[in-house]
Amino acid sequence: MALFWQIVVWLCLGTLCYTFVGYPLLVFMLAHVRGWFKRKEAKTPEAASIPDAAWPTVRFLILAYNEERVIRKKVENTLDLDYPRARLQIIVASDGSTDQTNAMLSCYGAHEIRFIPLTPRQGKTTVLNQVIPTLDGEIVVLSDASGLVRPDALKKLIRHFQNDQVGCVSGVYSFDTDDESLRSATEKLYWHYETILKKYESRVHSTIGAHGALYGFRRELFKPLHKKTINDDFIVPMRIVQDGYRVQYEPEAIVVEDESTTLNGEFNRRIRINVGNFQQIYMLRRLCNPSRGIVALQFISHKVLRLASPFFILTLPFACMFAPGAFYRLLLDLQIAFYLAGVLGFVQEYLGLRMRYLYLPFYFLMGNLSTVFGFARFVLRKQSILWKRV
């Protein structure tokens, strides 16, 4: 029995190390190896070298629900994008808004935006299924109402569609907030890690999913989503991968999010995202087939094992308790110290302290705890598809 628990300890450690360190290193090496063999491929043209007439027609779709605080700024920001106006149409669909959102949008002329007021509220997935098939552009770009797009971002995003193998392109989610808390700083650190990983995944084959704040895809590749889909920014790109296309990551197509939220709001947001993560693994389970090659490796490593990691983390201390030997006692003590630091990190959030070494373990544990709650909601089917600002 002692051998069994020792095996469990090393299985947990090995899986966690591979998921958070080994896989990123593997992707980094594969990206460079692929680069050596693909040097003769035609490179994606720079935006400045593409004449106006050669840019594809783009339908820039913004979905809004009670966005009176940000919607005017978002529309003005989109109107200022550096893209040939004759080839760009801005569509704003208001999904049952009950505040001043619709009144604000009605002030814009038809030559500026196409405004689609919808009632009653139906949810993002239903709106996407209704609106996208009515669009006539070559490329559909989705962007959150609260994210401000850099002026040159759209061209940097769209230029990748010059490659016929690219079916979807993701921009980069960035922060611009006055919140100087450790929570905000740690969130930025996490997104920096994710950005680097996605960049190298894209070089190997495809980035896994897209940033919902800004991503575009070929309209002809869109397939209606299941009405209960939560994370469209993952399902849409990965379905495109299933059809044999690539998802490109463009680190210079930046969308800036200037919102901050409470700790409770952030935790609930993560739970919702994780419900969607478990849902999408079930929906896209065929991507786990080894016959998919590098796509299966990326999907399993980045998504499946990442979501399974909290269960390895929970199993590890119990396995250490039953595994004999001084090493396992030491490993157990280190875990207990890490959890205590996480609890103290939670306490300092309310005391307004700034001890970084306490907040990092708290952030890590909060993320994994939200995954466990998300799994419970997914199994019990308790998550509403309607998004709510928190």
Disulfide bonds with the S-S distance in Angstrom:
none
